[in-house]
Amino acid sequence: MSTPIEDAVKPYDGPRLYGMVDDMITPGALDLDCDERLWVPQGEHSPGVEFRPLMFQPGEGKFVNLLRGRRQGVVSRHRHVGAVQAFTLRGRWHYLEYDWWSEEGSFAFDPPPGDVHTLEVPSDCQEMITLFITTGAYIYVDADFGMLGIEDVFSKIDKTREHYRDVGLDVALVDDLIR
């Protein structure tokens, strides 16, 4: 007969629940100076900004990525459809609509839905990198609230596949990020 301590160090050996997917691990996820090819240009609504995808969950409309801005000024103006969590890893940023700043080591939570944010990187910041956990979509808008475009988990997957293909990375790496 085994002791409680011996049982505690054994892996679970029971049945796996139906529909469960394998866990995912991304070694070096917070290597902020990784291979430059992993950084995907954000696109026309955020020139000079890139993202490094860490996970896509199409079934939940969720994506996790590092966002990097190496230019100062407005990074984007967008409206949220779902909640967003942000951990600032390097530099600082804020929303023009609020008085607070998210600086290195800060956590920010944007509750859903519908708030409009104009994300700005200040002129004294050479590089901003923030880990964003996003549910739903960003609707890019102009200063008069005119819609410029939509970005969601599906457009992020497509953009990442295209970029990886263009820079010579294996597109199968994208599939490894989908859960």
Beta strands, then each sheet from edge to edge (+ up, - down):
strand 1: 40-41
strand 2: 49-57
strand 3: 62-69
strand 4: 73-80
strand 5: 84-90
strand 6: 92-95
strand 7: 102-103
strand 8: 107-110
strand 9: 116-121
strand 10: 128-135
strand 11: 138-141
strand 12: 147-151
sheet 1: 1+ 2- 3+ 10- 5+ 8-
sheet 2: 7+ 6- 9+ 4- 11+ 12-
end
